[in-house]
Amino acid sequence: MEKFKNITEGTRIVDIANEEGGYNYYGFIRHNGEWVIMRETTTQTQYRFALGADNYSTNWTNRASLSYGLPTIG
């Protein structure tokens, strides 16, 4: 996961869900409550991210219906 270091920097991984509808999900939280959920295809060929500022638990529960995209890293 080194290639995703920038988007997950300062986070700790708190949840993993494997093989849900063709995806693996990884939930990360920062100390200030911001969160990142990474969605990976089970073939490990595509990675997309959903980002938020609060309500991690609710968003983790609803992870399949979140909008995922490529992050702006820079």
N, CA, C and O atoms as a Maestro MAE file, in Angstrom:
{
 s_m_m2io_version
 :::
 2.0.0
}

f_m_ct {
 s_m_title
 :::
 protein
 m_atom[296] {
  # First column is atom index #
  i_m_mmod_type
  r_m_x_coord
  r_m_y_coord
  r_m_z_coord
  i_m_residue_number
  s_m_chain_name
  s_m_pdb_residue_name
  s_m_pdb_atom_name
  i_m_atomic_number
  :::
  1 25 0.813 -1.180 0.000 1 A "MET " " N  " 7
  2 3 0.000 0.000 0.000 1 A "MET " " CA " 6
  3 2 0.867 1.258 0.000 1 A "MET " " C  " 6
  4 15 0.355 2.353 0.234 1 A "MET " " O  " 8
  5 25 2.123 1.128 -0.249 2 A "GLU " " N  " 7
  6 3 3.024 2.277 -0.257 2 A "GLU " " CA " 6
  7 2 2.569 3.352 -1.245 2 A "GLU " " C  " 6
  8 15 2.729 4.541 -0.967 2 A "GLU " " O  " 8
  9 25 2.006 2.961 -2.392 3 A "LYS " " N  " 7
  10 3 1.611 3.947 -3.382 3 A "LYS " " CA " 6
  11 2 0.464 4.833 -2.909 3 A "LYS " " C  " 6
  12 15 0.190 5.857 -3.533 3 A "LYS " " O  " 8
  13 25 -0.216 4.463 -1.817 4 A "PHE " " N  " 7
  14 3 -1.308 5.255 -1.285 4 A "PHE " " CA " 6
  15 2 -0.906 6.009 -0.023 4 A "PHE " " C  " 6
  16 15 -1.766 6.467 0.730 4 A "PHE " " O  " 8
  17 25 0.384 6.136 0.206 5 A "LYS " " N  " 7
  18 3 0.872 6.741 1.442 5 A "LYS " " CA " 6
  19 2 0.350 8.157 1.640 5 A "LYS " " C  " 6
  20 15 -0.033 8.508 2.756 5 A "LYS " " O  " 8
  21 25 0.320 8.981 0.597 6 A "ASN " " N  " 7
  22 3 -0.103 10.374 0.753 6 A "ASN " " CA " 6
  23 2 -1.533 10.489 1.249 6 A "ASN " " C  " 6
  24 15 -1.796 11.270 2.164 6 A "ASN " " O  " 8
  25 25 -2.444 9.755 0.690 7 A "ILE " " N  " 7
  26 3 -3.846 9.883 1.073 7 A "ILE " " CA " 6
  27 2 -4.122 9.277 2.441 7 A "ILE " " C  " 6
  28 15 -5.044 9.703 3.136 7 A "ILE " " O  " 8
  29 25 -3.340 8.302 2.825 8 A "THR " " N  " 7
  30 3 -3.563 7.657 4.117 8 A "THR " " CA " 6
  31 2 -2.577 8.128 5.186 8 A "THR " " C  " 6
  32 15 -2.627 7.659 6.323 8 A "THR " " O  " 8
  33 25 -1.693 9.041 4.834 9 A "GLU " " N  " 7
  34 3 -0.723 9.542 5.808 9 A "GLU " " CA " 6
  35 2 -1.447 10.178 6.994 9 A "GLU " " C  " 6
  36 15 -2.378 10.963 6.817 9 A "GLU " " O  " 8
  37 25 -1.016 9.835 8.184 10 A "GLY " " N  " 7
  38 3 -1.623 10.361 9.389 10 A "GLY " " CA " 6
  39 2 -2.876 9.615 9.823 10 A "GLY " " C  " 6
  40 15 -3.581 10.049 10.734 10 A "GLY " " O  " 8
  41 25 -3.151 8.489 9.166 11 A "THR " " N  " 7
  42 3 -4.339 7.704 9.515 11 A "THR " " CA " 6
  43 2 -3.924 6.409 10.183 11 A "THR " " C  " 6
  44 15 -2.753 6.029 10.179 11 A "THR " " O  " 8
  45 25 -4.909 5.743 10.756 12 A "ARG " " N  " 7
  46 3 -4.697 4.376 11.226 12 A "ARG " " CA " 6
  47 2 -5.810 3.530 10.642 12 A "ARG " " C  " 6
  48 15 -6.961 3.962 10.577 12 A "ARG " " O  " 8
  49 25 -5.470 2.336 10.224 13 A "ILE " " N  " 7
  50 3 -6.481 1.458 9.649 13 A "ILE " " CA " 6
  51 2 -7.322 0.877 10.780 13 A "ILE " " C  " 6
  52 15 -6.791 0.416 11.790 13 A "ILE " " O  " 8
  53 25 -8.629 0.904 10.600 14 A "VAL " " N  " 7
  54 3 -9.521 0.443 11.658 14 A "VAL " " CA " 6
  55 2 -10.470 -0.666 11.208 14 A "VAL " " C  " 6
  56 15 -10.996 -1.403 12.043 14 A "VAL " " O  " 8
  57 25 -10.695 -0.792 9.903 15 A "ASP " " N  " 7
  58 3 -11.614 -1.826 9.409 15 A "ASP " " CA " 6
  59 2 -11.145 -2.373 8.078 15 A "ASP " " C  " 6
  60 15 -10.556 -1.658 7.267 15 A "ASP " " O  " 8
  61 25 -11.418 -3.664 7.863 16 A "ILE " " N  " 7
  62 3 -11.177 -4.324 6.583 16 A "ILE " " CA " 6
  63 2 -12.377 -5.213 6.302 16 A "ILE " " C  " 6
  64 15 -12.841 -5.945 7.176 16 A "ILE " " O  " 8
  65 25 -12.873 -5.141 5.077 17 A "ALA " " N  " 7
  66 3 -13.957 -6.027 4.644 17 A "ALA " " CA " 6
  67 2 -13.560 -6.601 3.287 17 A "ALA " " C  " 6
  68 15 -13.345 -5.850 2.335 17 A "ALA " " O  " 8
  69 25 -13.464 -7.908 3.194 18 A "ASN " " N  " 7
  70 3 -13.004 -8.555 1.975 18 A "ASN " " CA " 6
  71 2 -14.141 -9.200 1.198 18 A "ASN " " C  " 6
  72 15 -15.112 -9.707 1.761 18 A "ASN " " O  " 8
  73 25 -13.978 -9.158 -0.120 19 A "GLU " " N  " 7
  74 3 -14.852 -9.854 -1.064 19 A "GLU " " CA " 6
  75 2 -16.329 -9.546 -0.858 19 A "GLU " " C  " 6
  76 15 -17.148 -10.440 -0.647 19 A "GLU " " O  " 8
  77 25 -16.641 -8.273 -0.925 20 A "GLU " " N  " 7
  78 3 -18.026 -7.823 -0.865 20 A "GLU " " CA " 6
  79 2 -18.422 -7.280 -2.229 20 A "GLU " " C  " 6
  80 15 -18.065 -6.154 -2.576 20 A "GLU " " O  " 8
  81 25 -19.144 -8.059 -2.993 21 A "GLY " " N  " 7
  82 3 -19.606 -7.603 -4.306 21 A "GLY " " CA " 6
  83 2 -18.492 -7.272 -5.270 21 A "GLY " " C  " 6
  84 15 -18.622 -6.347 -6.072 21 A "GLY " " O  " 8
  85 25 -17.401 -8.008 -5.208 22 A "GLY " " N  " 7
  86 3 -16.271 -7.776 -6.104 22 A "GLY " " CA " 6
  87 2 -15.246 -6.783 -5.598 22 A "GLY " " C  " 6
  88 15 -14.311 -6.432 -6.319 22 A "GLY " " O  " 8
  89 25 -15.411 -6.321 -4.352 23 A "TYR " " N  " 7
  90 3 -14.497 -5.331 -3.794 23 A "TYR " " CA " 6
  91 2 -13.987 -5.743 -2.424 23 A "TYR " " C  " 6
  92 15 -14.633 -6.493 -1.691 23 A "TYR " " O  " 8
  93 25 -12.799 -5.224 -2.100 24 A "ASN " " N  " 7
  94 3 -12.264 -5.231 -0.740 24 A "ASN " " CA " 6
  95 2 -12.283 -3.773 -0.283 24 A "ASN " " C  " 6
  96 15 -12.016 -2.865 -1.070 24 A "ASN " " O  " 8
  97 25 -12.595 -3.559 0.972 25 A "TYR " " N  " 7
  98 3 -12.664 -2.202 1.527 25 A "TYR " " CA " 6
  99 2 -11.715 -2.090 2.715 25 A "TYR " " C  " 6
  100 15 -11.555 -3.028 3.497 25 A "TYR " " O  " 8
  101 25 -11.082 -0.904 2.833 26 A "TYR " " N  " 7
  102 3 -10.167 -0.616 3.922 26 A "TYR " " CA " 6
  103 2 -10.557 0.735 4.511 26 A "TYR " " C  " 6
  104 15 -10.613 1.733 3.793 26 A "TYR " " O  " 8
  105 25 -10.826 0.772 5.806 27 A "GLY " " N  " 7
  106 3 -11.229 2.011 6.467 27 A "GLY " " CA " 6
  107 2 -10.104 2.584 7.304 27 A "GLY " " C  " 6
  108 15 -9.491 1.877 8.105 27 A "GLY " " O  " 8
  109 25 -9.834 3.869 7.117 28 A "PHE " " N  " 7
  110 3 -8.775 4.588 7.820 28 A "PHE " " CA " 6
  111 2 -9.365 5.808 8.511 28 A "PHE " " C  " 6
  112 15 -10.276 6.443 7.980 28 A "PHE " " O  " 8
  113 25 -8.847 6.142 9.703 29 A "ILE " " N  " 7
  114 3 -9.294 7.329 10.433 29 A "ILE " " CA " 6
  115 2 -8.082 8.139 10.893 29 A "ILE " " C  " 6
  116 15 -7.063 7.583 11.304 29 A "ILE " " O  " 8
  117 25 -8.216 9.460 10.814 30 A "ARG " " N  " 7
  118 3 -7.227 10.375 11.384 30 A "ARG " " CA " 6
  119 2 -7.651 10.753 12.798 30 A "ARG " " C  " 6
  120 15 -8.819 10.603 13.158 30 A "ARG " " O  " 8
  121 25 -6.730 11.231 13.581 31 A "HIS " " N  " 7
  122 3 -7.024 11.608 14.973 31 A "HIS " " CA " 6
  123 2 -8.091 12.688 15.071 31 A "HIS " " C  " 6
  124 15 -8.758 12.783 16.102 31 A "HIS " " O  " 8
  125 25 -8.278 13.503 14.042 32 A "ASN " " N  " 7
  126 3 -9.273 14.580 14.079 32 A "ASN " " CA " 6
  127 2 -10.653 14.138 13.581 32 A "ASN " " C  " 6
  128 15 -11.566 14.959 13.481 32 A "ASN " " O  " 8
  129 25 -10.809 12.853 13.271 33 A "GLY " " N  " 7
  130 3 -12.099 12.334 12.835 33 A "GLY " " CA " 6
  131 2 -12.276 12.212 11.337 33 A "GLY " " C  " 6
  132 15 -13.222 11.577 10.873 33 A "GLY " " O  " 8
  133 25 -11.370 12.818 10.568 34 A "GLU " " N  " 7
  134 3 -11.439 12.639 9.114 34 A "GLU " " CA " 6
  135 2 -11.210 11.168 8.791 34 A "GLU " " C  " 6
  136 15 -10.517 10.462 9.524 34 A "GLU " " O  " 8
  137 25 -11.792 10.717 7.700 35 A "TRP " " N  " 7
  138 3 -11.661 9.312 7.344 35 A "TRP " " CA " 6
  139 2 -11.439 9.134 5.847 35 A "TRP " " C  " 6
  140 15 -11.739 10.011 5.037 35 A "TRP " " O  " 8
  141 25 -10.899 7.959 5.511 36 A "VAL " " N  " 7
  142 3 -10.683 7.522 4.135 36 A "VAL " " CA " 6
  143 2 -11.164 6.088 4.063 36 A "VAL " " C  " 6
  144 15 -10.803 5.269 4.907 36 A "VAL " " O  " 8
  145 25 -11.971 5.776 3.069 37 A "ILE " " N  " 7
  146 3 -12.306 4.387 2.789 37 A "ILE " " CA " 6
  147 2 -11.785 4.090 1.396 37 A "ILE " " C  " 6
  148 15 -12.162 4.743 0.423 37 A "ILE " " O  " 8
  149 25 -10.919 3.101 1.313 38 A "MET " " N  " 7
  150 3 -10.358 2.689 0.040 38 A "MET " " CA " 6
  151 2 -11.107 1.465 -0.444 38 A "MET " " C  " 6
  152 15 -11.318 0.516 0.312 38 A "MET " " O  " 8
  153 25 -11.509 1.487 -1.709 39 A "ARG " " N  " 7
  154 3 -12.167 0.340 -2.337 39 A "ARG " " CA " 6
  155 2 -11.228 -0.232 -3.394 39 A "ARG " " C  " 6
  156 15 -10.774 0.479 -4.290 39 A "ARG " " O  " 8
  157 25 -10.951 -1.500 -3.276 40 A "GLU " " N  " 7
  158 3 -10.040 -2.202 -4.175 40 A "GLU " " CA " 6
  159 2 -10.821 -3.312 -4.861 40 A "GLU " " C  " 6
  160 15 -11.551 -4.050 -4.199 40 A "GLU " " O  " 8
  161 25 -10.681 -3.444 -6.184 41 A "THR " " N  " 7
  162 3 -11.311 -4.583 -6.828 41 A "THR " " CA " 6
  163 2 -10.644 -5.855 -6.328 41 A "THR " " C  " 6
  164 15 -9.455 -5.849 -6.011 41 A "THR " " O  " 8
  165 25 -11.390 -6.932 -6.257 42 A "THR " " N  " 7
  166 3 -10.814 -8.181 -5.745 42 A "THR " " CA " 6
  167 2 -9.711 -8.701 -6.661 42 A "THR " " C  " 6
  168 15 -8.916 -9.548 -6.252 42 A "THR " " O  " 8
  169 25 -9.655 -8.206 -7.887 43 A "THR " " N  " 7
  170 3 -8.557 -8.566 -8.794 43 A "THR " " CA " 6
  171 2 -7.346 -7.669 -8.584 43 A "THR " " C  " 6
  172 15 -6.316 -7.842 -9.235 43 A "THR " " O  " 8
  173 25 -7.473 -6.713 -7.675 44 A "GLN " " N  " 7
  174 3 -6.413 -5.759 -7.325 44 A "GLN " " CA " 6
  175 2 -5.925 -4.970 -8.534 44 A "GLN " " C  " 6
  176 15 -4.728 -4.732 -8.693 44 A "GLN " " O  " 8
  177 25 -6.876 -4.565 -9.391 45 A "THR " " N  " 7
  178 3 -6.518 -3.794 -10.582 45 A "THR " " CA " 6
  179 2 -7.033 -2.363 -10.541 45 A "THR " " C  " 6
  180 15 -6.679 -1.557 -11.401 45 A "THR " " O  " 8
  181 25 -7.867 -2.032 -9.549 46 A "GLN " " N  " 7
  182 3 -8.402 -0.684 -9.460 46 A "GLN " " CA " 6
  183 2 -8.569 -0.293 -7.996 46 A "GLN " " C  " 6
  184 15 -9.036 -1.082 -7.174 46 A "GLN " " O  " 8
  185 25 -8.177 0.940 -7.689 47 A "TYR " " N  " 7
  186 3 -8.269 1.475 -6.337 47 A "TYR " " CA " 6
  187 2 -8.947 2.836 -6.407 47 A "TYR " " C  " 6
  188 15 -8.545 3.702 -7.183 47 A "TYR " " O  " 8
  189 25 -9.976 3.014 -5.592 48 A "ARG " " N  " 7
  190 3 -10.686 4.290 -5.537 48 A "ARG " " CA " 6
  191 2 -10.923 4.648 -4.073 48 A "ARG " " C  " 6
  192 15 -10.858 3.786 -3.197 48 A "ARG " " O  " 8
  193 25 -11.199 5.927 -3.816 49 A "PHE " " N  " 7
  194 3 -11.277 6.420 -2.454 49 A "PHE " " CA " 6
  195 2 -12.532 7.240 -2.215 49 A "PHE " " C  " 6
  196 15 -13.010 7.944 -3.104 49 A "PHE " " O  " 8
  197 25 -13.057 7.138 -1.006 50 A "ALA " " N  " 7
  198 3 -14.104 8.025 -0.508 50 A "ALA " " CA " 6
  199 2 -13.521 8.717 0.717 50 A "ALA " " C  " 6
  200 15 -12.852 8.085 1.534 50 A "ALA " " O  " 8
  201 25 -13.775 10.009 0.840 51 A "LEU " " N  " 7
  202 3 -13.199 10.808 1.923 51 A "LEU " " CA " 6
  203 2 -14.309 11.516 2.684 51 A "LEU " " C  " 6
  204 15 -15.337 11.877 2.112 51 A "LEU " " O  " 8
  205 25 -14.090 11.710 3.981 52 A "GLY " " N  " 7
  206 3 -15.069 12.432 4.769 52 A "GLY " " CA " 6
  207 2 -14.454 13.077 5.986 52 A "GLY " " C  " 6
  208 15 -13.311 12.799 6.351 52 A "GLY " " O  " 8
  209 25 -15.236 13.952 6.613 53 A "ALA " " N  " 7
  210 3 -14.752 14.708 7.764 53 A "ALA " " CA " 6
  211 2 -15.285 14.182 9.087 53 A "ALA " " C  " 6
  212 15 -14.709 14.464 10.138 53 A "ALA " " O  " 8
  213 25 -16.385 13.416 9.055 54 A "ASP " " N  " 7
  214 3 -16.959 12.900 10.296 54 A "ASP " " CA " 6
  215 2 -17.886 11.726 9.968 54 A "ASP " " C  " 6
  216 15 -18.023 11.336 8.808 54 A "ASP " " O  " 8
  217 25 -18.506 11.181 10.983 55 A "ASN " " N  " 7
  218 3 -19.447 10.057 10.839 55 A "ASN " " CA " 6
  219 2 -18.834 8.829 10.169 55 A "ASN " " C  " 6
  220 15 -19.460 8.210 9.308 55 A "ASN " " O  " 8
  221 25 -17.624 8.482 10.560 56 A "TYR " " N  " 7
  222 3 -16.970 7.311 9.969 56 A "TYR " " CA " 6
  223 2 -17.831 6.054 10.097 56 A "TYR " " C  " 6
  224 15 -18.010 5.331 9.116 56 A "TYR " " O  " 8
  225 25 -18.361 5.785 11.277 57 A "SER " " N  " 7
  226 3 -19.106 4.539 11.500 57 A "SER " " CA " 6
  227 2 -20.275 4.395 10.536 57 A "SER " " C  " 6
  228 15 -20.488 3.323 9.969 57 A "SER " " O  " 8
  229 25 -21.022 5.457 10.352 58 A "THR " " N  " 7
  230 3 -22.157 5.424 9.420 58 A "THR " " CA " 6
  231 2 -21.679 5.182 8.001 58 A "THR " " C  " 6
  232 15 -22.270 4.389 7.268 58 A "THR " " O  " 8
  233 25 -20.611 5.863 7.614 59 A "ASN " " N  " 7
  234 3 -20.095 5.706 6.255 59 A "ASN " " CA " 6
  235 2 -19.479 4.334 6.034 59 A "ASN " " C  " 6
  236 15 -19.599 3.778 4.942 59 A "ASN " " O  " 8
  237 25 -18.826 3.780 7.039 60 A "TRP " " N  " 7
  238 3 -18.301 2.428 6.907 60 A "TRP " " CA " 6
  239 2 -19.448 1.440 6.700 60 A "TRP " " C  " 6
  240 15 -19.362 0.549 5.856 60 A "TRP " " O  " 8
  241 25 -20.505 1.600 7.462 61 A "THR " " N  " 7
  242 3 -21.669 0.720 7.320 61 A "THR " " CA " 6
  243 2 -22.253 0.814 5.911 61 A "THR " " C  " 6
  244 15 -22.697 -0.189 5.352 61 A "THR " " O  " 8
  245 25 -22.252 2.006 5.346 62 A "ASN " " N  " 7
  246 3 -22.833 2.245 4.020 62 A "ASN " " CA " 6
  247 2 -21.778 2.304 2.915 62 A "ASN " " C  " 6
  248 15 -22.007 2.924 1.877 62 A "ASN " " O  " 8
  249 25 -20.640 1.674 3.127 63 A "ARG " " N  " 7
  250 3 -19.503 1.784 2.218 63 A "ARG " " CA " 6
  251 2 -19.823 1.413 0.775 63 A "ARG " " C  " 6
  252 15 -19.265 2.019 -0.140 63 A "ARG " " O  " 8
  253 25 -20.689 0.453 0.542 64 A "ALA " " N  " 7
  254 3 -20.995 0.029 -0.827 64 A "ALA " " CA " 6
  255 2 -21.718 1.111 -1.623 64 A "ALA " " C  " 6
  256 15 -21.659 1.114 -2.853 64 A "ALA " " O  " 8
  257 25 -22.398 2.030 -0.939 65 A "SER " " N  " 7
  258 3 -23.164 3.060 -1.647 65 A "SER " " CA " 6
  259 2 -22.461 4.415 -1.701 65 A "SER " " C  " 6
  260 15 -23.032 5.378 -2.213 65 A "SER " " O  " 8
  261 25 -21.238 4.508 -1.186 66 A "LEU " " N  " 7
  262 3 -20.493 5.772 -1.246 66 A "LEU " " CA " 6
  263 2 -20.017 6.054 -2.658 66 A "LEU " " C  " 6
  264 15 -19.937 5.146 -3.485 66 A "LEU " " O  " 8
  265 25 -19.701 7.309 -2.936 67 A "SER " " N  " 7
  266 3 -19.101 7.699 -4.218 67 A "SER " " CA " 6
  267 2 -17.589 7.607 -4.089 67 A "SER " " C  " 6
  268 15 -16.993 8.237 -3.216 67 A "SER " " O  " 8
  269 25 -16.975 6.822 -4.958 68 A "TYR " " N  " 7
  270 3 -15.531 6.625 -4.925 68 A "TYR " " CA " 6
  271 2 -14.906 7.261 -6.157 68 A "TYR " " C  " 6
  272 15 -15.490 7.265 -7.241 68 A "TYR " " O  " 8
  273 25 -13.704 7.798 -5.967 69 A "GLY " " N  " 7
  274 3 -12.991 8.399 -7.084 69 A "GLY " " CA " 6
  275 2 -11.509 8.397 -6.838 69 A "GLY " " C  " 6
  276 15 -11.018 7.914 -5.818 69 A "GLY " " O  " 8
  277 25 -10.806 8.954 -7.807 70 A "LEU " " N  " 7
  278 3 -9.360 9.092 -7.682 70 A "LEU " " CA " 6
  279 2 -9.066 10.321 -6.850 70 A "LEU " " C  " 6
  280 15 -9.715 11.353 -7.026 70 A "LEU " " O  " 8
  281 25 -8.106 10.236 -5.949 71 A "PRO " " N  " 7
  282 3 -7.779 11.380 -5.113 71 A "PRO " " CA " 6
  283 2 -6.936 12.399 -5.855 71 A "PRO " " C  " 6
  284 15 -6.225 12.070 -6.804 71 A "PRO " " O  " 8
  285 25 -7.026 13.627 -5.409 72 A "THR " " N  " 7
  286 3 -6.128 14.654 -5.877 72 A "THR " " CA " 6
  287 2 -4.980 14.706 -4.878 72 A "THR " " C  " 6
  288 15 -5.155 15.135 -3.737 72 A "THR " " O  " 8
  289 25 -3.824 14.271 -5.311 73 A "ILE " " N  " 7
  290 3 -2.652 14.227 -4.446 73 A "ILE " " CA " 6
  291 2 -1.649 15.220 -4.961 73 A "ILE " " C  " 6
  292 15 -1.307 15.205 -6.144 73 A "ILE " " O  " 8
  293 25 -1.185 16.059 -4.119 74 A "GLY " " N  " 7
  294 3 -0.214 16.997 -4.624 74 A "GLY " " CA " 6
  295 2 0.226 17.877 -3.597 74 A "GLY " " C  " 6
  296 15 1.059 18.748 -3.846 74 A "GLY " " O  " 8
  :::
 }
 m_bond[295] {
  # First column is bond index #
  i_m_from
  i_m_to
  i_m_order
  :::
  1 1 2 1
  2 2 3 1
  3 3 4 2
  4 3 5 1
  5 5 6 1
  6 6 7 1
  7 7 8 2
  8 7 9 1
  9 9 10 1
  10 10 11 1
  11 11 12 2
  12 11 13 1
  13 13 14 1
  14 14 15 1
  15 15 16 2
  16 15 17 1
  17 17 18 1
  18 18 19 1
  19 19 20 2
  20 19 21 1
  21 21 22 1
  22 22 23 1
  23 23 24 2
  24 23 25 1
  25 25 26 1
  26 26 27 1
  27 27 28 2
  28 27 29 1
  29 29 30 1
  30 30 31 1
  31 31 32 2
  32 31 33 1
  33 33 34 1
  34 34 35 1
  35 35 36 2
  36 35 37 1
  37 37 38 1
  38 38 39 1
  39 39 40 2
  40 39 41 1
  41 41 42 1
  42 42 43 1
  43 43 44 2
  44 43 45 1
  45 45 46 1
  46 46 47 1
  47 47 48 2
  48 47 49 1
  49 49 50 1
  50 50 51 1
  51 51 52 2
  52 51 53 1
  53 53 54 1
  54 54 55 1
  55 55 56 2
  56 55 57 1
  57 57 58 1
  58 58 59 1
  59 59 60 2
  60 59 61 1
  61 61 62 1
  62 62 63 1
  63 63 64 2
  64 63 65 1
  65 65 66 1
  66 66 67 1
  67 67 68 2
  68 67 69 1
  69 69 70 1
  70 70 71 1
  71 71 72 2
  72 71 73 1
  73 73 74 1
  74 74 75 1
  75 75 76 2
  76 75 77 1
  77 77 78 1
  78 78 79 1
  79 79 80 2
  80 79 81 1
  81 81 82 1
  82 82 83 1
  83 83 84 2
  84 83 85 1
  85 85 86 1
  86 86 87 1
  87 87 88 2
  88 87 89 1
  89 89 90 1
  90 90 91 1
  91 91 92 2
  92 91 93 1
  93 93 94 1
  94 94 95 1
  95 95 96 2
  96 95 97 1
  97 97 98 1
  98 98 99 1
  99 99 100 2
  100 99 101 1
  101 101 102 1
  102 102 103 1
  103 103 104 2
  104 103 105 1
  105 105 106 1
  106 106 107 1
  107 107 108 2
  108 107 109 1
  109 109 110 1
  110 110 111 1
  111 111 112 2
  112 111 113 1
  113 113 114 1
  114 114 115 1
  115 115 116 2
  116 115 117 1
  117 117 118 1
  118 118 119 1
  119 119 120 2
  120 119 121 1
  121 121 122 1
  122 122 123 1
  123 123 124 2
  124 123 125 1
  125 125 126 1
  126 126 127 1
  127 127 128 2
  128 127 129 1
  129 129 130 1
  130 130 131 1
  131 131 132 2
  132 131 133 1
  133 133 134 1
  134 134 135 1
  135 135 136 2
  136 135 137 1
  137 137 138 1
  138 138 139 1
  139 139 140 2
  140 139 141 1
  141 141 142 1
  142 142 143 1
  143 143 144 2
  144 143 145 1
  145 145 146 1
  146 146 147 1
  147 147 148 2
  148 147 149 1
  149 149 150 1
  150 150 151 1
  151 151 152 2
  152 151 153 1
  153 153 154 1
  154 154 155 1
  155 155 156 2
  156 155 157 1
  157 157 158 1
  158 158 159 1
  159 159 160 2
  160 159 161 1
  161 161 162 1
  162 162 163 1
  163 163 164 2
  164 163 165 1
  165 165 166 1
  166 166 167 1
  167 167 168 2
  168 167 169 1
  169 169 170 1
  170 170 171 1
  171 171 172 2
  172 171 173 1
  173 173 174 1
  174 174 175 1
  175 175 176 2
  176 175 177 1
  177 177 178 1
  178 178 179 1
  179 179 180 2
  180 179 181 1
  181 181 182 1
  182 182 183 1
  183 183 184 2
  184 183 185 1
  185 185 186 1
  186 186 187 1
  187 187 188 2
  188 187 189 1
  189 189 190 1
  190 190 191 1
  191 191 192 2
  192 191 193 1
  193 193 194 1
  194 194 195 1
  195 195 196 2
  196 195 197 1
  197 197 198 1
  198 198 199 1
  199 199 200 2
  200 199 201 1
  201 201 202 1
  202 202 203 1
  203 203 204 2
  204 203 205 1
  205 205 206 1
  206 206 207 1
  207 207 208 2
  208 207 209 1
  209 209 210 1
  210 210 211 1
  211 211 212 2
  212 211 213 1
  213 213 214 1
  214 214 215 1
  215 215 216 2
  216 215 217 1
  217 217 218 1
  218 218 219 1
  219 219 220 2
  220 219 221 1
  221 221 222 1
  222 222 223 1
  223 223 224 2
  224 223 225 1
  225 225 226 1
  226 226 227 1
  227 227 228 2
  228 227 229 1
  229 229 230 1
  230 230 231 1
  231 231 232 2
  232 231 233 1
  233 233 234 1
  234 234 235 1
  235 235 236 2
  236 235 237 1
  237 237 238 1
  238 238 239 1
  239 239 240 2
  240 239 241 1
  241 241 242 1
  242 242 243 1
  243 243 244 2
  244 243 245 1
  245 245 246 1
  246 246 247 1
  247 247 248 2
  248 247 249 1
  249 249 250 1
  250 250 251 1
  251 251 252 2
  252 251 253 1
  253 253 254 1
  254 254 255 1
  255 255 256 2
  256 255 257 1
  257 257 258 1
  258 258 259 1
  259 259 260 2
  260 259 261 1
  261 261 262 1
  262 262 263 1
  263 263 264 2
  264 263 265 1
  265 265 266 1
  266 266 267 1
  267 267 268 2
  268 267 269 1
  269 269 270 1
  270 270 271 1
  271 271 272 2
  272 271 273 1
  273 273 274 1
  274 274 275 1
  275 275 276 2
  276 275 277 1
  277 277 278 1
  278 278 279 1
  279 279 280 2
  280 279 281 1
  281 281 282 1
  282 282 283 1
  283 283 284 2
  284 283 285 1
  285 285 286 1
  286 286 287 1
  287 287 288 2
  288 287 289 1
  289 289 290 1
  290 290 291 1
  291 291 292 2
  292 291 293 1
  293 293 294 1
  294 294 295 1
  295 295 296 2
  :::
 }
}
